[in-house]
Amino acid sequence: MTQELSRTTKNDTKNDTENDKETHMKEREIIARRRAIKGGMKLVAAALAVMAGTMAAPAGAQTATQTANWPNKPIRIVVPFPAGSTTDTVARVLSEQLSKSLGQPVIVENKPGANGLIGVAEVAKSPADGYTLLVTNSSSITINPQVYKRSNYKPKDLAPVALVVEAPFVLVANPEWAKKNSIGSVGDLVRYATRNPGKLSYGSAGPGNIAHLSFAMLNNREKIQTTHVPYKSASQAEMAVISGELETAFDAWNGLPQIKAGKLKPLAVTSPKRMPQLPDVPSLEEAGVKPFDVSFWLGMLAPAGTPPQIVQKLYEITKGVANDARAKSVLSQQGEVVMIDPVNFAKRIEKEDANWAVVIQREGITLD
């Protein structure tokens, strides 16, 4: 019995040893397999990295080549206002200069509608390749996105290229009405509005227009109540004041001929300093409305993400318009030719965007 037990124990021990050997062999095989898999994964990762690098290099080179070869096809300038408008006039002057310098056709496309929303949105969503540009006014960039509920773009969706011209507004009145009511200054106008709440009417190119917001600022600063009458364009609002349909308005720079002809009575300008063209007309700040600094500008922009080299080249060519006597003469009829560079243009937009936000929120102005 003892001998059988001894043999059984020895057999069990032998079996355990063989089992251990098999177990160790299996473990070694598993470890070896894992190492092989891990090594294979490293090789795959390395291969993928090489492939990615190989693919990325041509893409970067291609972008650089596209920028270096720009432009090699026609460029279009979108104007979000009708043909013949102030903005359109500026765009056509710039298109001629760009076409001459770049050796490619530069086509102006008018995309009017919704106070500029349609045209600006189209450019904001266009490829940032330097072949689609925008020439527009300050209202469409710093005011519309804050006022219109349906606006589907923001200033950040566009890359500033050049602020071309800027101009203050002129607070004007119908001459006959002004004479009849002894209105010879801003102070007289404010006193009239104070004595007659809501009776003083003023016009603009539409709700949310910069001329509208400027009068809202005046109302707020002087604590007066007036009646806003919106028109489809600034020229229509101007004619309404000339005809006596309205008493007053903030008129644009191109209204200077009407002022000099005596068809409009100037009371003040919206810039901190007097205009050289109207040396006898004080600024609103001189007249006691402080602070008050509003200018209307026209500029060129591109879709956000447009290569900086292209933006800078566009600016340099645009700036050259100031050296062309004929082109500068046309631009000077729309405002003062300033040619502000992309960096400072961007700062200007950021500042105005913040300033108008205060006015818009305070007045509770929202449009569909």
C-alpha positions in Angstrom: 0.0 0.0 0.0 2.8 2.3 0.9 4.7 1.5 -2.2 1.7 2.1 -4.4 1.2 5.5 -2.7 4.8 6.3 -3.3 4.5 5.4 -7.0 1.4 7.5 -7.3 3.0 10.5 -5.7 6.0 10.2 -8.0 3.7 10.0 -11.0 1.8 13.0 -9.8 5.0 15.0 -9.3 6.2 14.0 -12.8 2.8 15.0 -14.3 3.0 18.4 -12.4 6.5 19.0 -13.7 5.3 18.2 -17.3 2.3 20.4 -16.8 4.5 23.2 -15.5 6.7 22.9 -18.5 3.7 23.0 -20.9 2.3 26.1 -19.0 5.7 27.9 -19.1 6.0 27.1 -22.8 2.5 28.4 -23.5 3.3 31.6 -21.5 6.5 32.1 -23.5 4.5 31.6 -26.7 1.9 34.2 -25.6 4.6 36.7 -24.6 6.4 36.1 -27.9 3.1 36.6 -29.8 2.4 39.8 -27.9 5.8 41.2 -28.6 5.4 40.3 -32.3 2.0 42.1 -32.4 3.4 45.1 -30.6 6.3 45.3 -32.9 4.0 45.0 -35.9 1.9 47.8 -34.6 4.9 50.0 -34.2 5.9 49.3 -37.7 2.4 50.1 -38.9 2.3 53.4 -36.9 5.7 54.3 -38.3 4.5 53.6 -41.8 1.4 55.6 -41.3 3.5 58.5 -40.0 5.7 58.4 -43.0 2.7 58.3 -45.3 1.1 61.2 -43.5 4.3 63.2 -43.8 4.5 62.4 -47.4 1.0 63.5 -48.0 1.2 66.6 -45.9 4.3 67.9 -47.6 2.7 68.2 -51.0 -0.4 69.8 -49.5 1.7 72.5 -47.9 3.8 72.9 -51.0 0.6 73.1 -53.0 -0.8 75.9 -50.8 2.4 77.8 -51.1 2.4 77.3 -54.8 -1.2 78.6 -55.1 -0.3 81.7 -53.1 2.8 82.3 -55.2 0.9 81.9 -58.4 -2.1 84.0 -57.3 -3.9 85.3 -59.3 -4.1 83.0 -62.3 -7.8 83.5 -63.0 -10.4 86.3 -62.8 -11.2 87.9 -59.4 -14.7 89.1 -58.4 -15.6 91.9 -56.1 -19.0 91.6 -54.5 -20.9 94.8 -53.7 -23.9 94.2 -51.5 -25.7 97.4 -52.8 -27.1 98.4 -56.1 -25.1 99.6 -59.2 -24.6 103.4 -59.0 -24.5 103.5 -55.2 -21.6 105.1 -53.3 -20.2 101.6 -52.5 -20.5 100.5 -56.1 -18.6 103.6 -57.3 -15.7 102.8 -54.9 -15.6 99.2 -56.0 -15.4 100.0 -59.7 -12.4 102.4 -59.1 -10.7 99.6 -57.1 -11.4 96.9 -59.7 -9.7 99.0 -62.4 -6.6 99.4 -60.2 -6.4 95.8 -59.3 -7.0 94.5 -62.8 -4.2 96.8 -64.1 -1.7 95.7 -61.4 -2.6 92.0 -61.3 -3.0 91.3 -65.0 -6.3 89.5 -64.5 -10.0 90.7 -65.0 -11.5 92.0 -61.8 -15.3 91.8 -62.1 -17.8 93.8 -59.9 -20.9 91.8 -59.0 -23.8 93.7 -57.3 -25.7 91.5 -54.9 -28.1 94.0 -53.2 -30.7 93.0 -50.7 -31.6 93.1 -47.0 -29.5 96.2 -46.3 -26.3 94.4 -47.4 -26.8 91.1 -45.6 -27.0 89.0 -48.7 -23.8 90.1 -50.4 -21.7 90.2 -47.3 -22.9 86.7 -46.3 -21.9 85.3 -49.7 -18.4 86.6 -49.4 -18.1 85.4 -45.8 -18.9 81.9 -46.9 -16.7 81.9 -50.0 -13.3 80.1 -50.3 -10.5 82.0 -48.7 -8.3 81.9 -51.8 -8.1 85.6 -52.8 -10.5 85.3 -55.8 -13.6 86.6 -54.0 -13.5 90.1 -52.4 -16.0 92.4 -50.8 -16.3 96.2 -51.0 -18.9 97.4 -48.5 -19.7 100.1 -45.9 -19.4 100.2 -42.2 -23.0 99.6 -41.4 -23.0 96.1 -43.0 -20.0 95.0 -40.9 -20.3 96.6 -37.5 -24.1 97.1 -37.2 -26.0 94.6 -39.3 -24.8 91.5 -37.5 -25.9 92.9 -34.2 -29.3 94.3 -35.4 -30.6 91.7 -37.8 -31.9 88.4 -36.3 -31.3 86.7 -39.7 -27.7 87.8 -40.1 -25.6 84.7 -40.6 -22.2 86.3 -40.4 -20.0 88.2 -37.9 -17.1 90.6 -38.4 -14.7 87.7 -37.6 -15.8 85.9 -40.7 -14.0 88.5 -42.8 -10.4 89.5 -43.2 -10.0 93.3 -43.4 -7.9 94.4 -46.4 -8.1 98.2 -46.7 -10.2 101.0 -45.3 -10.4 103.1 -48.4 -12.5 106.2 -47.6 -14.2 107.6 -44.5 -16.4 110.6 -43.9 -18.4 112.1 -41.1 -22.1 112.8 -41.3 -23.5 116.3 -41.5 -26.6 117.1 -39.4 -28.7 119.1 -41.8 -32.2 120.7 -41.7 -34.6 122.0 -44.3 -33.7 125.7 -44.8 -37.2 127.1 -44.9 -38.3 125.1 -41.8 -35.1 126.2 -40.0 -35.7 129.8 -40.8 -39.4 129.7 -39.8 -38.5 128.1 -36.4 -35.3 130.1 -35.8 -33.1 127.0 -36.0 -29.6 128.1 -36.5 -27.6 125.7 -34.3 -27.6 122.3 -32.7 -28.7 124.1 -29.5 -31.8 125.5 -31.2 -32.7 122.1 -32.7 -32.5 120.5 -29.2 -34.6 123.2 -27.6 -37.2 122.8 -30.4 -37.3 119.0 -29.8 -37.5 119.5 -26.1 -40.5 121.9 -26.4 -42.2 119.6 -29.0 -41.6 115.9 -28.0 -41.9 113.6 -31.0 -42.7 116.4 -33.5 -39.2 116.7 -34.9 -38.8 114.1 -37.7 -35.6 112.8 -39.2 -34.8 110.3 -42.0 -32.3 107.6 -42.7 -31.6 104.8 -45.3 -33.5 102.3 -43.1 -33.9 100.9 -39.6 -30.5 100.1 -38.1 -28.7 102.2 -40.6 -25.7 104.2 -39.2 -27.6 107.5 -39.7 -30.5 106.1 -37.7 -28.3 105.0 -34.9 -26.4 108.3 -34.9 -29.7 110.2 -34.3 -30.6 107.7 -31.6 -27.3 108.6 -29.9 -28.2 112.3 -30.2 -31.6 111.6 -28.7 -30.1 109.8 -25.8 -27.4 112.4 -25.1 -29.8 115.3 -25.2 -32.8 113.5 -23.7 -35.1 114.4 -26.5 -37.8 112.5 -28.4 -37.9 112.5 -32.2 -39.6 110.5 -34.9 -37.6 108.3 -37.2 -38.8 108.0 -40.8 -36.9 105.2 -42.7 -36.3 105.3 -46.5 -34.9 102.8 -48.9 -31.7 104.8 -49.5 -29.8 107.8 -48.1 -30.5 109.8 -51.2 -34.2 109.4 -50.7 -33.9 110.6 -47.1 -31.9 113.6 -48.3 -34.5 114.5 -50.9 -37.2 114.3 -48.2 -35.4 116.9 -46.1 -34.8 119.1 -49.2 -38.5 119.0 -50.1 -39.7 119.7 -46.6 -41.2 116.3 -46.1 -38.8 115.9 -43.1 -37.2 118.5 -40.9 -33.7 117.0 -40.4 -31.3 114.1 -41.0 -27.7 113.0 -40.8 -26.5 113.4 -44.4 -23.6 111.7 -46.0 -20.5 113.3 -47.6 -21.9 113.2 -51.1 -24.6 115.6 -49.9 -22.0 118.5 -49.8 -23.1 119.9 -53.2 -26.7 120.2 -51.9 -25.4 122.0 -48.8 -23.2 124.4 -50.8 -26.2 125.1 -53.1 -28.2 126.2 -50.1 -30.7 123.3 -50.4 -29.8 121.9 -47.0 -28.8 123.9 -43.9 -25.8 122.3 -42.1 -25.9 122.5 -38.3 -22.9 120.3 -37.2 -20.6 117.4 -38.3 -20.2 114.1 -36.5 -16.4 114.1 -36.4 -14.5 115.6 -33.4 -13.0 118.2 -35.7 -14.5 120.4 -38.4 -14.5 119.4 -42.0 -12.2 121.4 -44.3 -15.1 121.5 -46.8 -17.3 123.2 -44.2 -15.0 125.3 -42.1 -17.8 127.4 -40.6 -19.8 124.4 -39.4 -19.0 123.2 -35.9 -18.6 119.6 -34.7 -21.3 118.2 -32.5 -18.8 118.0 -29.7 -18.1 121.8 -30.2 -21.8 122.3 -30.0 -21.9 120.6 -26.6 -22.9 117.1 -27.5 -20.1 115.0 -25.9 -18.8 112.5 -26.7 -19.8 112.2 -30.3 -17.5 110.7 -32.9 -19.2 108.9 -35.9 -17.7 108.3 -39.3 -19.0 106.3 -42.2 -16.4 104.2 -44.0 -16.1 102.2 -47.2 -13.5 99.4 -47.4 -12.3 96.1 -48.9 -12.5 92.8 -47.1 -11.9 89.1 -48.0 -13.1 85.8 -46.5 -11.5 85.0 -43.1 -8.5 82.8 -43.6 -7.3 84.4 -46.9 -3.5 84.0 -46.9 -1.8 87.0 -45.3 0.5 87.4 -48.4 -2.5 87.9 -50.6 -4.2 90.3 -48.2 -1.0 92.4 -48.0 -0.6 92.4 -51.8 -4.2 93.5 -52.2 -3.6 96.3 -49.7 -0.5 97.5 -51.4 -2.2 97.7 -54.8 -5.3 99.4 -53.3 -3.1 101.9 -51.6 -1.7 102.8 -55.0 -5.1 104.3 -56.0 -4.1 107.4 -54.0 -1.3 108.1 -56.6 -3.8 108.0 -59.5 -5.2 111.5 -59.9 -8.4 110.4 -61.8 -9.1 107.5 -59.3 -8.4 109.7 -56.3 -10.7 112.4 -57.6 -13.6 109.9 -57.9 -13.0 108.5 -54.4 -12.7 112.0 -52.9 -16.3 112.7 -53.9 -17.3 109.8 -51.5 -15.2 110.8 -48.6 -11.6 111.4 -47.4 -9.2 108.9 -49.0 -7.3 107.3 -46.0 -6.1 103.8 -47.1 -5.8 102.2 -43.6 -3.8 99.0 -43.5 -5.3 95.5 -42.6 -4.1 95.5 -39.0 -5.4 99.0 -38.1 -8.5 98.4 -40.2 -9.2 95.3 -38.0 -8.7 97.4 -34.8 -11.1 100.0 -36.2 -13.8 97.3 -36.8 -13.4 95.8 -33.4 -13.7 99.2 -31.7 -16.8 100.3 -33.7 -18.4 96.9 -33.2 -18.2 97.4 -29.4 -19.3 101.0 -29.5 -22.4 100.3 -31.6 -23.3 97.3 -29.4 -23.9 99.7 -26.5 -26.2 101.9 -28.6 -28.1 99.0 -30.1 -28.6 97.4 -26.7 -29.6 100.6 -25.0 -32.1 101.5 -27.8 -33.4 97.9 -28.0 -33.0 97.8 -31.8 -33.7 94.4 -33.4 -34.8 93.7 -36.9 -36.1 90.6 -38.7 
